């Protein structure tokens, strides 16, 4: 009997020791030095995105080719999962030739005061317009009443564009994506939006806006795999005159949006230091 009990105790002791050894061998979370804005990346998680890294465009999958698809009513079919289409690190590469970004005194004051740690996108908040998170997004068209933009990045948020309205509310509550009315001009969907809050940034550099922001977006699907997006920025509170930005989105066929919740694995913002700038 003593031999049996002794054997059981030996096995239990060995198991406990093995478990403790395994726990001790678990890798510790990396602590490393604080990141500067030149080293920081977008929040962790989300779909793998070979087209965008550290705010710059990188060659990824080849853009699909083919004719522009159409709906039964003759309008262009914009639906699908897309990548790109807006600024990530800096709005300036998308500036339309001949336009200029000239900030007002108040806009410059805000821009100069911004710190990278305060970037709302890096803190899992919505990107607003025209900024885009470096993750895929989907366009869903619902007849002649709505177009929805579903975003994988950050808080898994969405935009709704009303095709059946012609007038904005007289005094809209300020929101991250504003109040959007869409209409077709030929093969281009034109989206007019007002009613923004002043919380989101246009890019990592911290280009600002005020609640006076008014955007006009033009979505044109030039072929099967290409979506051209031109956005006019009108904001007399932050900019001396309007300017236009142009970015291109690429279709990601046979892909689906992931359930990416930024807050579950947000490790970057606490390490960001210094003035806002390109990552």
C-alpha positions, -999 to 999 in steps of 0.1 A, spaced: 0 0 0 28 24 9 44 16 -25 12 25 -43 7 58 -24 44 67 -30 40 60 -67 9 82 -70 27 110 -51 57 108 -73 35 111 -105 16 141 -91 49 158 -81 63 152 -115 32 166 -132 32 197 -110 69 203 -117 63 198 -155 34 223 -154 55 248 -134 83 244 -159 60 250 -188 47 282 -172 81 295 -165 90 289 -202 62 310 -215 76 340 -234 72 373 -216 54 401 -234 79 423 -253 86 454 -234 111 472 -256 117 509 -258 89 534 -264 81 537 -301 86 569 -320 61 580 -347 85 567 -373 84 532 -358 47 529 -348 23 509 -369 -15 507 -371 -33 490 -343 -26 452 -342 -50 427 -357 -73 428 -387 -68 412 -421 -33 408 -436 -29 438 -458 1 437 -482 -11 469 -500 -6 492 -470 22 491 -444 33 519 -421 12 544 -440 28 536 -474 16 518 -504 32 484 -510 28 461 -539 3 433 -530 -20 411 -550 -24 420 -586 -55 442 -593 -83 421 -609 -92 431 -644 -124 430 -664 -153 452 -674 -171 473 -649 -201 454 -635 -236 469 -636 -269 464 -617 -302 455 -634 -312 492 -633 -281 501 -653 -262 518 -625 -226 507 -618 -223 480 -592 -199 493 -566 -203 464 -542 -174 443 -530 -146 442 -506 -120 469 -512 -86 479 -499 -73 515 -500 -92 545 -513 -82 571 -487 -52 585 -469 -36 565 -441 -3 582 -431 -5 615 -450 -31 633 -471 -5 650 -492 4 622 -517 -33 622 -527 -35 660 -534 -49 666 -568 -25 685 -591 -31 722 -589 -47 722 -555 -30 733 -523 -35 726 -486 -34 760 -469 -44 760 -432 -60 789 -414 -43 803 -383 -66 781 -361 -60 750 -383 -23 755 -380 -25 759 -343 -44 726 -339 -20 709 -363 11 721 -345 -2 710 -311 -10 674 -319 8 645 -303 10 610 -319 -4 594 -287 -37 613 -292 -44 601 -327 -80 588 -325 -74 560 -351 -45 547 -331 -68 546 -300 -94 524 -318 -118 552 -328 -134 558 -362 -113 573 -390 -139 597 -403 -136 610 -438 -115 609 -460 -91 588 -439 -91 550 -443 -78 524 -419 -52 500 -434 -77 471 -435 -104 461 -460 -139 476 -462 -170 466 -480 -196 485 -501 -232 472 -499 -259 487 -522 -295 485 -512 -316 493 -542 -323 530 -547 -324 539 -510 -290 533 -493 -254 525 -498 -235 511 -468 -198 512 -461 -187 485 -437 -153 489 -421 -132 460 -407 -108 483 -390 -109 497 -355 -145 495 -340 -160 476 -369 -180 507 -377 -202 516 -407 -214 545 -428 -248 549 -444 -254 570 -475 -290 580 -482 -300 578 -519 -336 586 -512 -329 620 -495 -322 654 -511 -317 676 -481 -295 674 -450 -311 680 -415 -311 717 -406 -290 711 -375 -275 676 -375 -259 662 -344 -221 661 -350 -209 626 -356 -178 607 -368 -191 601 -403 -216 629 -406 -249 629 -426 -244 616 -462 -267 621 -492 -258 603 -524 -268 607 -561 -257 593 -594 -240 615 -620 -236 591 -649 -215 563 -637 -202 582 -606 -217 581 -571 -215 616 -557 -218 617 -519 -224 650 -501 -217 650 -463 -220 675 -435 -226 672 -397 -192 661 -387 -177 663 -352 -141 677 -349 -126 647 -333 -110 626 -361 -78 633 -379 -73 632 -416 -40 613 -413 -12 603 -389 3 637 -393 -27 652 -377 -42 674 -404 -72 689 -386 -108 699 -394 -136 717 -376 -173 710 -374 -177 732 -405 -163 704 -425 -182 696 -457 -170 668 -480 -180 658 -515 -169 623 -525 -169 609 -560 -168 571 -564 -161 558 -599 -155 521 -606 -134 524 -638 -132 486 -643 -138 454 -624 -110 458 -599 -105 496 -596 -124 521 -576 -113 558 -580 -122 580 -550 -119 618 -552 -128 638 -521 -133 676 -520 -125 690 -485 -144 722 -477 -137 736 -442 -133 774 -438 -126 768 -401 -93 749 -408 -84 756 -444 -82 788 -464 -98 772 -495 -112 739 -506 -88 712 -520 -93 677 -535 -77 644 -527 -76 614 -550 -69 578 -539 -75 544 -556 -91 513 -540 -84 478 -552 -110 450 -553 -103 420 -531 -124 392 -547 -134 362 -526 -124 379 -494 -146 386 -464 -143 411 -435 -129 397 -403 -145 405 -369 -116 427 -358 -121 445 -325 -92 469 -321 -97 473 -283 -89 436 -278 -53 438 -287 -44 475 -288 -8 477 -278 6 506 -297 -9 539 -285 7 537 -250 41 536 -267 36 565 -291 57 596 -282 64 630 -297 46 652 -322 22 636 -346 39 625 -378 43 597 -404 47 562 -389 
